[in-house]
Amino acid sequence: QVQLVESGGRLVQAGGSLRLSCAASGRTFSSYSMAWFRQAPGKEREFVAAINWSGGFTYYADFVKGRFTISRDNAKNTLYLQMNSLKTEDTAVYYCAADRTIATMSRTYDYWGQGTQVTVSS
């Protein structure tokens, strides 16, 4: 079992940058694929990015390609999301998720953090 805790969300101006972190408990973090999802008010949760267990494979939603970078440090049991060139439409609660299988569908993931709020102002 994996417990996930996100951090790093805050208010930032459009065009700015943020790095989100997701700290995982347990000694099996390196065996899980990880992902970031987000949910804006009144909208469904949507896929942002995913990374396989080793970090050697990553996948992004089209709307973040070239702006966001997902990475992981298995020695630190931590997942990251570097977000650059932020837009007001990136405002959402960002969640990290873990599963044995890498996927873009939220229902695939068994473990979720509580979320961290990112607000991008114009």
C-alpha positions as CSV (number, residue, x, y, z in Angstrom):
1,Q,0.0,0.0,0.0
2,V,1.1,3.5,-0.8
3,Q,0.2,6.8,1.0
4,L,0.7,10.0,-1.0
5,V,1.0,13.6,0.2
6,E,1.1,16.5,-2.3
7,S,2.7,19.9,-1.6
8,G,3.8,23.0,-3.5
9,G,0.6,24.4,-4.7
10,R,0.0,28.2,-4.2
11,L,-1.1,31.4,-5.9
12,V,1.1,32.3,-8.9
13,Q,0.9,34.8,-11.7
14,A,0.3,33.8,-15.3
15,G,3.6,33.0,-17.0
16,G,5.2,31.9,-13.7
17,S,6.5,28.5,-12.5
18,L,5.7,26.1,-9.8
19,R,7.1,22.7,-8.7
20,L,4.7,20.3,-7.1
21,S,5.9,17.4,-5.0
22,C,4.2,14.2,-4.0
23,A,5.8,12.3,-1.1
24,A,5.1,8.6,-0.9
25,S,5.3,6.3,2.1
26,G,6.3,2.7,1.9
27,R,9.3,0.9,0.5
28,T,7.7,0.0,-2.8
29,F,7.4,3.4,-4.4
30,S,9.9,2.4,-7.1
31,S,7.6,-0.4,-8.2
32,Y,4.7,2.0,-9.0
33,S,3.8,4.0,-12.0
34,M,2.8,7.5,-11.0
35,A,0.6,10.2,-12.5
36,W,-0.6,13.7,-11.9
37,F,-4.3,14.6,-12.4
38,R,-6.1,17.9,-11.9
39,Q,-9.6,19.0,-11.2
40,A,-10.9,22.5,-11.7
41,P,-14.2,23.7,-10.1
42,G,-17.2,22.3,-11.9
43,K,-15.1,20.1,-14.1
44,E,-14.2,16.4,-14.2
45,R,-10.8,15.2,-13.0
46,E,-8.4,15.1,-16.0
47,F,-5.1,13.5,-16.7
48,V,-2.0,15.7,-16.8
49,A,1.1,13.5,-16.9
50,A,2.4,10.0,-16.1
51,I,5.7,8.3,-15.5
52,N,6.7,4.7,-15.3
53,W,8.5,3.1,-12.4
54,S,12.0,3.9,-13.5
55,G,11.3,7.3,-14.9
56,G,12.3,6.2,-18.3
57,F,8.9,6.7,-19.9
58,T,6.7,9.7,-19.6
59,Y,3.4,10.8,-21.1
60,Y,1.7,14.1,-21.2
61,A,-1.7,15.5,-21.9
62,D,-1.5,17.7,-25.0
63,F,-2.4,20.9,-23.1
64,V,0.8,20.6,-21.0
65,K,3.3,19.4,-23.5
66,G,6.3,21.7,-23.6
67,R,5.3,23.4,-20.3
68,F,5.1,20.7,-17.6
69,T,7.7,18.0,-16.8
70,I,7.0,15.0,-14.6
71,S,9.9,13.3,-12.8
72,R,10.6,11.1,-9.9
73,D,13.3,10.4,-7.4
74,N,13.0,6.8,-6.2
75,A,15.7,7.2,-3.6
76,K,13.6,10.0,-2.0
77,N,10.2,8.3,-2.7
78,T,9.1,11.6,-4.3
79,L,7.2,12.5,-7.5
80,Y,7.5,16.0,-9.0
81,L,5.7,18.1,-11.5
82,Q,7.6,21.1,-12.8
83,M,5.1,23.6,-14.3
84,N,6.3,26.5,-16.4
85,S,4.5,29.1,-18.4
86,L,1.5,28.7,-16.3
87,K,-1.9,29.9,-17.6
88,T,-5.0,30.9,-15.8
89,E,-6.7,27.7,-17.1
90,D,-4.1,25.6,-15.2
91,T,-5.9,26.6,-12.0
92,A,-7.1,23.4,-10.3
93,V,-6.5,21.0,-7.5
94,Y,-3.6,18.8,-8.5
95,Y,-3.5,15.2,-7.4
96,C,-0.8,12.5,-7.6
97,A,-1.8,8.9,-8.0
98,A,0.0,5.6,-8.0
99,D,-0.7,2.2,-9.6
100,R,1.2,-0.8,-10.9
101,T,0.1,0.1,-14.4
102,I,0.7,3.4,-16.2
103,A,-2.4,4.9,-17.7
104,T,-4.3,8.1,-18.4
105,M,-7.6,7.1,-16.9
106,S,-8.2,8.0,-13.3
107,R,-10.1,4.9,-12.5
108,T,-6.9,2.8,-13.2
109,Y,-5.2,4.3,-10.2
110,D,-5.6,2.7,-6.8
111,Y,-3.9,5.3,-4.6
112,W,-4.4,9.0,-4.4
113,G,-3.2,12.0,-2.5
114,Q,-5.4,14.6,-1.0
115,G,-4.5,17.3,-3.6
116,T,-2.8,20.6,-3.6
117,Q,-4.4,23.8,-4.9
118,V,-2.7,25.7,-7.7
119,T,-4.2,29.1,-8.6
120,V,-2.9,31.1,-11.5
121,S,-3.9,34.7,-11.6
122,S,-3.9,37.0,-14.7
